[in-house]
Amino acid sequence: MMHLRTLIFTSVMLPWILSSAAKNEYVEVWKPQNGIVNTQDYESDQEVTPKANEMPTCLLCVCLSGSVYCEEVFPEISTVPALPKETAYLYARFNKITKITNGDFSDMVTLRRIDLSGNLITEIEDGAFSKLINLEELSLAENRLTKLPMLPTNLVSFNANSNRLRPQGVKATAFKRLTKLAYLYLGNNELTAVPHLPESLHVVHLHDCSPVSVLQNNRIVTITDVTFCKGNSSHYIRTNMDEVRLDGNPIKLSRHPESFICLQSLPIGWYN
């Protein structure tokens, strides 16, 4: 009988005693020493609404079948969110992202398209996109870039329209290694020269649906016989490039009659 009472006490009363002690200990921890409750201390320990960059990406954005949509989210994000491993397409337009670091996409080899248009990006670390071996489309339009980072070699489309790109920020060979590049948009910047254009490019035009290279509304004042053609060869024809558009620049095309001899058509647009 004594053993039965001991067992009942142990299994029923002991957990109740320990629970009460734990509650009392909890109360003692929070009990002010002077007996007066400080409302500021109390409020500071309440649950705080997390900032956008602290929230799980797929709660803040929409994640669907390898695509992540973080467009015009509230609150706006200021850094690239952590992406699911299988992400192939990222759309993070119209936010307040200011910088792209080397760690933002370091493990994202599945990415094929990144659209960061309409942000406040002023800096991109040089290796930020270097490991994206499958990236085909990259849009950085409508940001505040003054220079370009190293670009992945498999890009098919690159858009840097409406930035603040300057001559010292875009190397002459910036696109030379991009042997698959077909669409290149560099309009509305501060460039004074045309960078090397890979043979894969088709067009320099904003409105055509074929592969494009856009350079209008910059500060280009001169071109040479090798900008589009090969000055030492009268037999070279640039068969891929269908259209060129340089309007909105201070260049005088009449001063460069040999610069377009290899093209199938002269530059289109309005010129002085």
ChimeraX attribute file (.defattr): number of C-alpha atoms within 10 A of each C-alpha:
attribute: neighborCount
match mode: 1-to-1
recipient: residues
	/A:1	6
	/A:2	6
	/A:3	8
	/A:4	9
	/A:5	9
	/A:6	10
	/A:7	12
	/A:8	11
	/A:9	12
	/A:10	12
	/A:11	10
	/A:12	10
	/A:13	12
	/A:14	12
	/A:15	12
	/A:16	12
	/A:17	11
	/A:18	11
	/A:19	12
	/A:20	12
	/A:21	12
	/A:22	12
	/A:23	12
	/A:24	11
	/A:25	12
	/A:26	11
	/A:27	11
	/A:28	11
	/A:29	10
	/A:30	11
	/A:31	12
	/A:32	11
	/A:33	9
	/A:34	6
	/A:35	7
	/A:36	8
	/A:37	12
	/A:38	9
	/A:39	8
	/A:40	8
	/A:41	10
	/A:42	10
	/A:43	10
	/A:44	9
	/A:45	8
	/A:46	8
	/A:47	7
	/A:48	8
	/A:49	8
	/A:50	10
	/A:51	11
	/A:52	19
	/A:53	16
	/A:54	12
	/A:55	14
	/A:56	13
	/A:57	19
	/A:58	16
	/A:59	9
	/A:60	19
	/A:61	20
	/A:62	14
	/A:63	18
	/A:64	11
	/A:65	9
	/A:66	15
	/A:67	18
	/A:68	22
	/A:69	19
	/A:70	24
	/A:71	20
	/A:72	16
	/A:73	16
	/A:74	12
	/A:75	13
	/A:76	18
	/A:77	23
	/A:78	16
	/A:79	18
	/A:80	22
	/A:81	22
	/A:82	15
	/A:83	20
	/A:84	14
	/A:85	12
	/A:86	13
	/A:87	19
	/A:88	20
	/A:89	21
	/A:90	22
	/A:91	19
	/A:92	26
	/A:93	22
	/A:94	20
	/A:95	23
	/A:96	20
	/A:97	22
	/A:98	18
	/A:99	17
	/A:100	19
	/A:101	16
	/A:102	14
	/A:103	14
	/A:104	16
	/A:105	21
	/A:106	14
	/A:107	12
	/A:108	21
	/A:109	17
	/A:110	17
	/A:111	22
	/A:112	19
	/A:113	20
	/A:114	19
	/A:115	19
	/A:116	24
	/A:117	24
	/A:118	22
	/A:119	21
	/A:120	19
	/A:121	24
	/A:122	16
	/A:123	17
	/A:124	19
	/A:125	14
	/A:126	14
	/A:127	18
	/A:128	19
	/A:129	25
	/A:130	16
	/A:131	17
	/A:132	23
	/A:133	16
	/A:134	17
	/A:135	25
	/A:136	19
	/A:137	20
	/A:138	22
	/A:139	20
	/A:140	23
	/A:141	24
	/A:142	21
	/A:143	25
	/A:144	20
	/A:145	24
	/A:146	19
	/A:147	17
	/A:148	19
	/A:149	18
	/A:150	14
	/A:151	21
	/A:152	22
	/A:153	21
	/A:154	18
	/A:155	25
	/A:156	20
	/A:157	21
	/A:158	22
	/A:159	20
	/A:160	24
	/A:161	23
	/A:162	22
	/A:163	23
	/A:164	19
	/A:165	24
	/A:166	19
	/A:167	18
	/A:168	12
	/A:169	16
	/A:170	18
	/A:171	16
	/A:172	14
	/A:173	12
	/A:174	17
	/A:175	21
	/A:176	15
	/A:177	16
	/A:178	20
	/A:179	16
	/A:180	16
	/A:181	26
	/A:182	23
	/A:183	24
	/A:184	26
	/A:185	22
	/A:186	23
	/A:187	27
	/A:188	22
	/A:189	22
	/A:190	20
	/A:191	24
	/A:192	19
	/A:193	19
	/A:194	21
	/A:195	18
	/A:196	16
	/A:197	23
	/A:198	18
	/A:199	17
	/A:200	18
	/A:201	26
	/A:202	23
	/A:203	23
	/A:204	26
	/A:205	27
	/A:206	20
	/A:207	9
	/A:208	11
	/A:209	9
	/A:210	17
	/A:211	22
	/A:212	26
	/A:213	28
	/A:214	24
	/A:215	28
	/A:216	24
	/A:217	20
	/A:218	25
	/A:219	20
	/A:220	21
	/A:221	14
	/A:222	16
	/A:223	18
	/A:224	16
	/A:225	16
	/A:226	15
	/A:227	16
	/A:228	23
	/A:229	20
	/A:230	18
	/A:231	16
	/A:232	9
	/A:233	10
	/A:234	11
	/A:235	9
	/A:236	13
	/A:237	16
	/A:238	19
	/A:239	13
	/A:240	15
	/A:241	23
	/A:242	20
	/A:243	23
	/A:244	25
	/A:245	24
	/A:246	25
	/A:247	22
	/A:248	18
	/A:249	23
	/A:250	16
	/A:251	19
	/A:252	13
	/A:253	19
	/A:254	9
	/A:255	10
	/A:256	14
	/A:257	10
	/A:258	15
	/A:259	19
	/A:260	24
	/A:261	20
	/A:262	22
	/A:263	19
	/A:264	15
	/A:265	12
	/A:266	15
	/A:267	19
	/A:268	13
	/A:269	12
	/A:270	10
	/A:271	15
	/A:272	10
